């Protein structure tokens, strides 16, 4: 009997169709770009994981650029990030990202790693990102944070349509708050404000790899306020292992709803 290919489901986040599992690309910086690009292409073609997350500090943007070249641009969804505060910094940052990725646009651009007390200082950068969105250089704008209070406040900010937060069973890497606060922030953003949401560090940046299934299923139990699970991978074996767990979980949900 021929086995059905393992393919990620698709969801809509911030008005853009994406794979439910995102390929966090930080660990691909260990490979030559051409080799890592082939991994990304295969993830998209074989497993429907076509949402790729990168950042200029990961060292993986050359790999993502190589992956983009192997597929039609509209077949992949790419996120990158900026640490900008000012309008000038935001424009220079995004233009550098576009150059490094050799792409005419970003699907998502996030104000990245926003800490407590920094949100107001990001408003000039946000204003510039909104101008760049109007110019077609960015399709959607988001914000990433490890801080529950920032996540809570960001969902009230006009122009921020996607929220990316740290989220795992142990509360690992959450800053200036706790796991319960992050759950409340996700619920507010997703269910009350209609924002797109995706979670990172679902395995605590490696702290929970000893218990992958249980750790991922804990995150999946909060599916009512999460659109996408962004999990970092170094190869297709890791991706397929986690994708199998995610798909099994959603298969059970569908069976229970019948």
C-alpha positions in Angstrom: 0.0 0.0 0.0 1.4 3.4 -1.0 1.7 5.7 2.0 0.1 9.1 1.7 2.6 12.0 1.6 3.0 13.9 4.9 1.7 17.4 4.2 1.0 20.3 6.4 -2.4 21.8 6.6 -3.0 25.3 5.4 -4.5 28.2 7.4 -5.0 31.9 7.0 -2.9 34.2 9.2 -3.2 37.9 8.9 -5.1 37.5 5.6 -2.3 35.4 4.0 -2.6 31.7 3.3 0.3 29.9 5.1 1.3 26.4 6.1 0.2 25.5 9.6 3.7 24.5 10.5 6.4 27.1 9.8 10.0 26.3 9.1 12.1 28.2 11.5 15.4 28.6 9.6 17.9 29.6 12.3 19.5 26.1 12.4 20.0 26.1 8.6 22.9 28.5 9.0 25.2 25.4 9.5 24.9 24.5 5.8 26.1 26.0 2.6 23.2 28.2 1.3 22.6 26.0 -1.8 22.2 22.9 0.4 20.0 24.6 2.9 17.9 26.0 0.1 17.3 22.5 -1.2 16.0 21.5 2.2 13.5 24.4 2.2 12.4 23.6 -1.4 11.9 19.9 -0.4 9.9 21.0 2.7 7.6 23.0 0.5 7.2 20.5 -2.3 7.1 17.3 -0.4 5.5 18.4 2.9 3.7 21.6 2.0 5.7 23.6 4.6 6.0 26.7 2.6 6.0 29.3 5.4 9.7 30.1 6.1 10.8 32.3 9.0 14.2 34.0 9.0 16.0 37.1 10.4 19.2 38.8 9.5 20.8 37.8 12.8 20.1 34.1 12.3 22.7 33.9 9.4 20.1 32.0 7.4 18.9 34.6 4.9 21.3 33.4 2.2 19.8 30.0 2.6 16.3 31.3 2.4 17.3 33.3 -0.7 18.6 30.1 -2.3 15.3 28.3 -1.4 13.2 31.1 -3.0 15.1 30.8 -6.2 14.1 27.1 -6.5 10.4 27.8 -6.4 8.0 30.4 -7.9 8.0 33.3 -5.5 4.3 33.2 -4.9 4.5 29.6 -3.8 6.4 30.5 -0.6 5.6 32.8 2.3 8.6 34.5 3.9 8.9 36.3 7.2 11.8 38.4 8.3 12.2 40.9 11.1 13.6 44.3 12.0 14.9 45.8 15.3 14.3 49.3 14.0 12.9 52.2 16.1 13.0 55.1 13.7 11.5 55.5 10.2 15.0 55.7 8.7 16.1 52.5 10.4 13.0 50.7 9.4 13.3 51.5 5.7 17.1 50.7 5.6 16.5 47.5 7.4 13.8 46.3 5.1 15.6 47.3 2.0 18.7 45.4 3.2 16.5 42.3 3.9 14.9 42.5 0.4 18.4 42.7 -1.1 19.8 39.8 1.0 16.8 37.6 0.1 16.8 38.8 -3.5 13.0 39.2 -3.4 10.8 42.1 -4.4 8.7 41.8 -1.3 8.3 40.3 2.2 5.1 38.5 3.1 5.5 39.4 6.8 7.8 41.8 8.4 7.9 41.8 12.2 9.0 44.4 14.7 11.3 41.9 16.4 12.1 41.1 20.0 10.1 44.0 21.5 10.8 44.2 25.2 8.8 45.8 28.1 8.6 49.5 27.8 9.8 49.6 24.1 6.5 49.4 22.3 5.9 53.2 22.2 9.4 53.7 20.8 8.6 51.4 17.9 5.8 53.6 16.6 7.9 55.6 14.1 9.3 52.3 12.7 5.7 50.9 12.5 4.6 54.0 10.6 7.4 53.4 8.0 6.5 49.7 7.7 3.0 50.8 6.9 4.2 53.1 4.2 6.3 50.2 2.8 3.2 48.0 2.9 1.3 50.6 0.9 4.2 50.5 -1.6 3.9 46.7 -2.0 7.3 46.0 -0.3 5.6 44.2 2.6 2.3 42.3 2.5 1.6 42.3 6.3 3.1 43.7 9.5 3.6 42.0 12.8 5.4 42.1 16.1 7.4 39.5 18.0 8.0 39.5 21.7 9.0 37.3 24.7 7.0 39.5 27.1 3.4 38.9 27.9 2.6 42.6 28.6 4.0 43.6 25.2 1.9 40.9 23.5 -1.2 42.1 25.4 -0.6 45.7 24.4 0.4 45.1 20.8 -2.9 43.6 19.8 -4.5 47.1 20.4 -2.1 48.8 18.1 -3.4 49.7 14.6 -1.3 48.3 11.9 0.0 45.3 13.8 -1.9 42.4 12.3 0.2 39.4 13.4 1.6 38.5 16.8 4.5 36.1 17.3 5.3 35.0 20.8 7.4 32.6 22.8 5.2 29.7 24.0 6.1 26.4 25.5 5.0 24.1 28.3 7.7 25.2 30.7 7.4 28.9 30.1 11.0 28.9 29.0 12.4 32.1 27.5 9.3 34.1 28.6 10.5 37.5 30.0 9.0 39.7 32.6 5.9 37.7 33.0 4.6 34.1 33.1 2.9 31.5 31.0 -0.6 32.4 32.1 0.0 36.0 31.0 1.1 34.8 27.5 -2.0 32.6 27.2 -4.2 35.6 28.0 -2.4 37.7 25.5 -2.8 35.1 22.8 -6.5 34.8 23.5 -7.0 38.5 23.4 -5.0 39.0 20.1 -6.6 36.0 18.3 -10.1 35.7 19.6 -10.9 39.3 20.7 -8.9 41.4 18.2 -8.8 39.1 15.2 -5.0 39.2 14.9 -3.0 36.4 13.3 -0.9 34.5 15.9 2.1 32.2 15.7 4.2 30.7 18.4 8.0 30.1 18.6 10.3 28.2 20.9 7.6 25.5 21.3 10.3 23.1 22.5 12.0 25.7 24.7 14.9 26.2 22.3 15.9 22.6 22.9 15.0 22.3 26.6 12.0 20.0 25.8 13.4 17.8 23.1 13.5 14.9 25.6 9.7 14.9 25.6 8.8 16.2 22.1 5.3 14.7 21.7 4.0 15.7 25.1 5.6 19.2 24.8 4.1 19.8 21.3 0.7 18.5 22.3 0.7 20.9 25.3 1.1 23.7 22.8 -1.5 22.2 20.4 -4.0 22.1 23.3 -4.1 25.9 22.9 -5.0 25.7 19.2 -8.1 27.9 19.8 -5.8 31.0 19.9 -2.9 29.9 17.7 -2.8 29.9 13.9 0.8 28.7 13.2 3.4 26.6 15.0 6.9 27.9 14.1 9.4 25.2 14.9 13.1 25.4 14.2 14.6 22.7 12.0 18.0 21.6 10.8 16.7 19.0 8.4 13.7 17.3 7.0 13.7 14.4 9.4 13.1 16.8 12.3 10.4 18.6 10.4 8.6 15.4 9.5 8.7 14.1 13.0 7.0 17.2 14.4 4.6 17.6 11.4 3.4 14.0 12.0 2.6 14.9 15.7 0.7 18.1 14.6 -1.2 16.3 11.9 -2.2 13.4 14.2 -3.4 16.0 16.8 -5.7 17.8 14.2 -6.9 14.5 12.8 -8.1 13.6 16.3 -9.8 17.0 16.6 -11.6 16.5 13.3 -12.7 12.9 14.3 -14.1 14.2 17.6 -16.1 16.9 15.9 -17.9 14.5 13.6 
